[in-house]
């Protein structure tokens, strides 16, 4: 029996992601994956189930070679789709809420990757209980698909099995809510930042005083 050298292997056999690499990626990203699934499903048990289902699916696929960054994106995408599929009935239950509604915010249609990344980071930073309590499952699903998976509106319609108009209206609700929460958070941080500045300066605001005729300059506290 002839020896099998790596050079004799076909390209398809070499250039693929191993099951161990996939399992390691799920292990490293478990906290984020669970958080994303929880935002969609609304409870921890179903979120764990979605992550487990995604891991099982991907370990049985033949996945072409990918960089760690690309593999992480795929892992997140499959987990999100699994969470949506498991919660589809509950998600679509809220479809009537968005019928005959339109989005009048141009920024919601034109959000670039940088803005969506900011929204993604902020969404994961929030207490999930607040997101679940204040946003319905449809708006949450669209928010995760748009901010994390960078799914277009048409891409969102496929896993959600909803019209583009419904997705647009739910996206408007989600983006408006996230923007408001970010503004509220920025407003809450302003007094704290001012308090830190006052503490650093001993409670005084220092301003420069006009130069004297001698050309020297001094400072005075007010």
N, C-alpha and C positions, 0 to 999 in steps of 0.2 A: 504494500500500500504506500503510495507516494506521500511525502510530507506535504502539509498544507502551509504555505507561507502567507503572510498578510498580503503580499503582492499578488497572490493568486485569487484573493477574494474579490468578488464583484463589488462595484462601487455602492450598490444598494445595500450590501451587507455591512459595509464599513461605515457609510455616511448615514447613520441613524442614531437616535437617542436611545440609550439603554433603559431598561425598566428601573435599574438602580438610580440612574440620574433623575428619572421622573419622580421616584419616591423621595429622593433627597430634596428635590425642589419643593415638593408638597410639604416636607418636614420643615424646611427653612421658612416657607411662606405661610405656614399654618395659621398663625395669628391673624394675618391680613386676610387670608382666604375665609376664615371663620367670620371675621367682622363683615366682610362683603356679603357673605351668604346670610348672615343674621339680619342685615339691613333689608334684604329681600324677603326672607321667609318670616321674619318677625318673632321667631323663637329659637332657642339654642339647640333644641333637639333636631329640628328640621334643618338647621344650618349645618350641624355636624353630619347629618345624613347626606346633604348636598355635596359637602367636601369629600366624603367617603365615596360617593357615587362618581364624582369627577376623577378621583384618583384611580378607581377601578377601571373606568373607561380608558383613561390615558395609558395605563400600564398594559392594556391589551391592544393598543394601536401600534402601527408601524409609523413612527414619527421621524421625518428626515432630520439630519443633523441641524442643530440650531445653537446659537450663542445662549449663554445663561439668561441674558436679558430677554431674548425672544421666547425662550422656553417659559420664563416667568409670565410673560404676556399670555401665552397659550394656556398655562395653568389657571390663570385668573379668568380667562374667557370661558373655559370649559366649566369651571366652578360656578360662574355667574349663570351660564345657561342651564346647568343642573338645578340651581336654586330657583330660577324662573320656571322651569318645567314642573318642579315639585309644587310650586305655589300658583300655578296658572289659573286655577279656578278662582282663587281668592283675588288674584290680580284683576282678572277680567270682570269680577263682580262690581268693580268700581268704574267700569266703562261708562255707564249712564251719567256719572257725575261730570264727565268731560264732553258729552255730546253737545254740539252747537256752540262750542266755545272756541275762540280764536286767540292767538297770541299776538299782541301788538308791540312786543319788545324785539326790536331788530337785533339787539345784542344776544338774545337767546338763540337766534338762528345763526349768528356769525361767530359764536364763541370759538376761539382758537384753542390749540392744545395747551398753551400756557394758562389760560383762564380755566379750562377744564381741569388741569392739573391742580391748580389752586383750590378749586371746588372739591376735587377728590381728596386732597390732603385735609381740608377742613372737615369734610364729611366724616372721615375716619377718626378725626380728633374729637368729634362730638360724642357725648354719651349716647349709645345706640338706643337707650330707652326713650330719650327725647325725640329722636328721629322717628322711631316707631309710633310714638304717641301722637305726633303732630303731622306726620305725612301718611297718607293711605298707601297700601301696597303697590298700587299702580304707579304713583308718583315716585315711590322709593325705587322701584325696579328701573324706571326710566332714568332716574338720577344715577344709579350705579352703572347702567349700560352706557350712558353718555360720558360720565366723568372718568370711569375706570377703563372700560373697554374701548372708549372713543368711538362708539358705534354711531353711525349716521342715523338720521330719523328713519330712513328706509330699512336700515339694518335692524333697528329696534322693532319694526313691525313684524318681522319673521318669528322670532322666539315668543313675542307677546301675542301674536295672532290678532292684532288690532290694526285699525286703519291708521294711516299717517296723520290724519287730522286729530285723532284721539291721542296719539303719541305726542304731537306738537303741543296740545293743550296740557297734557300731564307734565311735559317738559317745562312748560311755562310756570306751572305751579311749583315744581321742584326747584328750578333755578331761582325763582323769586324768593322762595323760602330760604334757600341757602344764602343768597345775597343778603337778605335781611338779618339772618343770624350772624353773618360775618360782620356786618355793620354794627350790630348790637355788641358783638365781642370787642370790636375796635373801640367803641364808645366806652365800654367798661374798663378797657386797659388804659385809656387816656388819663383818668384821675390817678391810677396807680403809678404811671410813668411820671406824672407831675410830682407826686408825693416822693418818689425816689430822687427826682432832681432836687427838690427842696431839702431832702435829707442830706444830699451830697454837698449842698451849699449852705448848710446850717439854717435852712428855712428862709433864706433871703434870695432875692433876685438881683444879680449883679449886672450892672450896665455900665458901659464906658462913658466917661465924662469928657466934655469938650476939652481940646488941647488948650493949655495955657499959652500965654505969649512967649514963655520960655521954650516952647516946643515939646515939653514933657507931657506925658499922659498918665493919668491915674484912674483908679476905679473907685466907685462908691456904691454902697448898698442902700437900697430903698425898701 
